[in-house]
Amino acid sequence: MHPRTEEAWHEGILRVLVYIQHHLNARLTLKSLARVACFSPYHFHRIFRALVGETVMAHVRRLRIERAAGRLLGTDESIIQVALEAGYETHEAFTRSFRTMFGVSPSEFRRRGGPCHLESPAGVHYVPGGEPISYHPPGRGDRGMEVTVETREPTKVAFVRHIGPYAECGGAWQKLCAWAGPKGLLGPGATFVGVDHDDPKITPGDKIRYDASVVVGDDVRPEGEIGVQELAGGDYAVSIHKGPYMDLQKTYDVIFGGWLPKSGYRLRDLPSLEFYLNDPDSTPPEDLRTRVCVPVERA
């Protein structure tokens, strides 16, 4: 494959993947998505499947079902309401699709608190004023952990997408840094962000999406596997994780399981963000600091 052709393919697929994430409630067709990717409809679905590993519409359906699963666990919405938001016209059609993916009905999934056949791997889980809201959950061993709500401005980042378990994202960071270094984007003021799209308790490990990202200016453009996107502004629940990245799940547990139910906030349909505050290559794991930001809004 000619290098420019390969680069154009990667640019188009990254562009359409980000578009799908932001338009899951819209009517998405092969023709409209091919236009976003700048491919002909005839070739688009073949290119997408070759690079992503599933068909375009299977990808869309899976993301909608996984989002619905998250709402079953994170809200008290009725199953029919969740089904309608996922694009299904009947409870029965939603239940059939849901059972095909998770092996249980939506009601059983909610009762169990998630699927019984997926294990949550150790490692990264999710990753941006007002007055701070503090909560110290009892009996969790994290009594000094503070959660605050902060308002962030939209942030432009260049990124490399990793598909697979969060703990295996090192290759994406290597590609990003190899591209960003010669462009002078890795100086002392560089801001590194991990964008976590999926919950490993819901999404199979080989389908998890993670973006290794660095904040950039408006003049930066996508190049092949290097995408450019804007991280949404608005309110985020924020806490500083202290220690190895493999223990980040503990901080998410405090936010989701301890702080969120009593906060008066609910989750927004956006990825969480992780801002890495020191260099893992020169910092002992116990001294690493990560700013964990979970998107929220007033309930």
C-alpha positions in Angstrom: 0.0 0.0 0.0 1.3 3.5 -0.9 2.2 5.4 2.3 -0.1 8.3 1.5 -3.0 5.9 0.8 -2.5 4.2 4.2 -2.3 7.5 5.9 -5.5 8.7 4.3 -7.3 5.5 5.3 -6.2 5.9 9.0 -7.2 9.6 9.0 -10.7 8.8 7.5 -11.3 5.9 9.9 -10.3 7.9 13.0 -12.5 10.7 11.9 -15.6 8.5 11.5 -14.9 6.7 14.8 -14.9 10.0 16.7 -18.0 11.1 14.7 -19.9 7.9 15.7 -19.0 8.4 19.4 -20.5 11.9 19.3 -23.6 11.0 17.3 -24.9 7.7 18.7 -28.4 9.2 19.0 -28.5 10.2 15.4 -29.6 8.1 12.4 -26.3 6.7 11.1 -26.1 5.2 7.7 -23.3 3.7 5.6 -23.7 6.5 3.1 -23.5 9.3 5.7 -20.6 7.8 7.5 -18.7 7.2 4.3 -19.0 10.9 3.6 -17.5 11.7 7.0 -14.6 9.4 6.3 -14.3 10.7 2.7 -14.5 7.2 1.2 -16.9 5.9 -1.5 -19.8 4.0 0.1 -18.8 0.9 -1.9 -15.3 0.8 -0.5 -16.0 2.3 2.9 -17.5 -0.7 4.7 -14.6 -3.0 3.5 -11.9 -0.5 4.7 -13.7 0.0 8.0 -14.0 -3.8 8.7 -10.4 -4.4 7.7 -9.1 -1.7 10.1 -11.6 -1.9 13.0 -12.3 -5.6 13.0 -16.1 -5.4 12.7 -18.7 -4.0 10.3 -19.7 -0.3 10.5 -23.3 -1.0 11.7 -22.2 -3.8 14.1 -19.8 -1.3 15.6 -22.7 1.3 16.0 -25.1 -1.3 17.5 -22.4 -2.6 19.9 -21.7 1.0 21.2 -25.4 1.7 21.6 -26.0 -1.6 23.6 -22.9 -1.0 25.7 -24.1 2.5 26.5 -27.5 1.1 27.4 -25.8 -1.4 29.7 -24.0 1.5 31.5 -27.3 3.2 32.0 -28.9 0.1 33.4 -26.2 0.1 36.1 -25.7 3.8 36.6 -29.3 5.1 36.5 -32.8 4.2 37.7 -34.3 4.7 34.2 -36.9 2.0 33.2 -35.7 -0.7 30.8 -38.1 0.5 28.1 -36.7 4.1 28.5 -33.2 2.7 28.1 -34.3 0.7 25.1 -35.8 3.7 23.3 -32.7 5.7 23.9 -30.7 2.9 22.4 -32.8 3.1 19.2 -35.1 0.1 19.8 -38.8 0.5 19.3 -39.9 -2.4 21.6 -38.8 -3.9 24.8 -38.7 -7.3 23.1 -36.3 -6.3 20.4 -34.0 -4.6 22.9 -34.0 -7.7 25.1 -33.1 -10.0 22.2 -30.1 -7.8 21.2 -29.0 -7.3 24.8 -29.2 -11.1 25.6 -27.1 -11.8 22.4 -24.3 -9.6 23.7 -24.3 -10.2 27.4 -26.0 -13.6 27.8 -28.7 -12.3 30.2 -31.8 -10.1 30.0 -31.5 -6.4 30.8 -33.4 -6.9 34.1 -31.1 -9.8 35.1 -28.1 -7.7 34.1 -29.2 -4.9 36.4 -30.0 -7.2 39.2 -26.6 -8.8 39.1 -24.8 -5.4 38.8 -23.2 -6.3 35.5 -22.4 -9.3 33.3 -21.1 -12.4 35.0 -18.8 -13.5 32.1 -16.6 -10.4 31.9 -13.8 -9.7 34.3 -12.6 -6.2 35.0 -8.8 -6.2 34.5 -6.4 -4.4 36.8 -5.2 -1.1 35.5 -6.7 2.0 34.0 -10.5 2.2 34.0 -11.9 5.5 33.0 -10.1 9.2 32.5 -12.0 16.4 33.0 -15.8 26.0 39.4 -18.0 25.9 41.8 -17.5 25.1 45.4 -15.7 21.9 46.1 -17.7 18.9 47.3 -15.8 16.6 49.5 -16.7 13.0 50.5 -14.7 10.6 52.5 -16.3 7.1 52.1 -16.0 5.1 55.3 -14.2 1.8 55.6 -12.6 1.9 52.2 -9.0 2.7 53.1 -9.1 6.0 51.2 -10.4 8.4 53.8 -8.1 11.2 52.7 -9.3 11.1 49.0 -11.1 14.3 48.1 -13.6 14.6 45.2 -14.3 18.0 43.8 -16.5 19.3 41.0 -14.7 21.5 38.5 -15.8 23.2 35.2 -13.4 22.6 32.3 -13.1 24.4 29.0 -13.0 22.4 25.8 -9.5 21.1 25.1 -8.0 20.2 21.7 -5.7 17.1 21.7 -3.8 15.0 19.2 -4.2 11.3 19.9 -3.4 7.7 18.9 -6.3 5.3 19.4 -5.6 2.0 21.2 -8.0 -0.9 20.9 -7.6 -3.6 23.6 -7.1 -3.8 27.3 -6.2 -0.5 29.0 -3.1 -2.1 30.5 -1.7 -2.7 27.0 -1.8 0.9 25.7 2.0 1.5 25.8 2.3 1.1 22.0 -0.2 4.0 21.4 1.9 6.3 23.6 5.1 5.4 21.8 3.5 6.2 18.4 2.2 9.5 19.8 5.5 10.6 21.3 7.4 9.6 18.2 5.2 11.9 16.2 5.0 14.8 18.7 8.7 14.9 19.7 10.0 16.3 16.4 7.2 18.8 16.3 8.2 20.3 19.7 5.1 19.2 21.5 6.8 17.3 24.3 8.4 20.2 26.2 8.2 20.8 29.9 4.7 22.3 29.5 3.2 19.3 27.7 -0.1 18.0 29.0 -0.7 14.3 28.5 -4.2 12.9 28.7 -5.7 9.4 28.6 -9.2 9.3 27.2 -11.1 6.2 28.4 -14.2 5.4 26.4 -15.3 2.1 27.7 -16.0 0.3 31.0 -14.1 -3.0 31.1 -17.0 -4.5 33.1 -19.2 -4.1 30.1 -17.0 -3.9 27.0 -14.9 -7.0 26.0 -11.2 -6.5 26.5 -10.4 -6.7 22.8 -12.9 -3.9 22.0 -12.0 -1.3 24.6 -11.1 2.1 23.2 -8.5 4.3 24.7 -6.9 7.5 23.3 -3.3 8.3 24.2 -3.4 12.1 23.9 -1.4 15.3 24.2 -2.9 18.8 24.3 -2.2 20.8 21.2 -2.9 24.2 19.6 -5.5 25.0 16.9 -2.8 24.8 14.2 -2.3 21.0 14.6 -3.8 18.8 11.9 -4.4 15.0 11.8 -1.8 12.9 10.1 -2.5 9.2 9.4 -2.8 7.4 12.7 -2.6 10.7 14.6 -6.1 12.0 15.1 -7.2 15.4 16.4 -10.3 15.9 18.5 -11.8 18.2 21.1 -12.4 17.0 24.6 -15.7 18.3 25.9 -15.9 21.1 28.5 -18.4 21.3 31.4 -18.5 19.8 34.9 -16.2 17.0 35.9 -15.8 15.1 39.2 -12.1 15.3 39.9 -9.8 13.4 42.3 -6.0 13.0 42.4 -4.9 9.4 42.3 -1.7 8.7 44.1 0.3 5.6 43.1 0.7 3.1 40.2 -1.6 3.3 37.2 -2.6 -0.3 37.8 -4.4 0.9 41.0 -6.5 3.6 39.3 -9.6 1.4 39.6 -9.5 2.2 43.4 -10.0 5.9 42.7 -12.8 5.2 40.2 -14.5 3.0 42.8 -14.4 5.9 45.3 -15.9 8.3 42.7 -18.6 6.0 41.3 -19.4 3.9 44.4 -18.9 6.4 47.2 -19.1 10.0 46.1 -21.5 9.9 43.1 -24.6 8.4 44.7 -24.6 11.1 47.4 -23.4 14.0 45.3 -26.5 15.3 43.6 -24.8 14.7 40.3 -25.2 12.1 37.5 -22.9 10.9 34.7 -22.8 12.6 31.3 -22.4 10.4 28.2 -18.8 11.4 27.6 -15.5 9.6 28.2 -13.6 10.1 31.5 -10.2 11.7 31.3 -6.9 11.0 33.1 -4.3 13.8 33.2 -0.8 12.3 34.0 1.0 14.8 36.2 4.5 13.3 36.3 6.7 11.2 34.1 6.3 7.4 34.6 9.8 6.8 33.2 11.5 8.8 35.9 9.0 8.6 38.8 8.7 5.6 41.2 5.3 4.0 40.8 4.2 4.9 44.3 4.9 8.6 43.6 2.9 8.8 40.4 0.0 11.4 40.3 -3.0 11.2 38.0 -5.8 13.7 37.9 -8.9 11.6 37.3 -11.8 13.5 35.8 -15.3 12.0 35.4 -17.9 13.9 33.4 -21.0 14.8 35.5 -24.0 17.2 35.5 -26.6 18.2 38.1 -29.2 15.4 38.6 
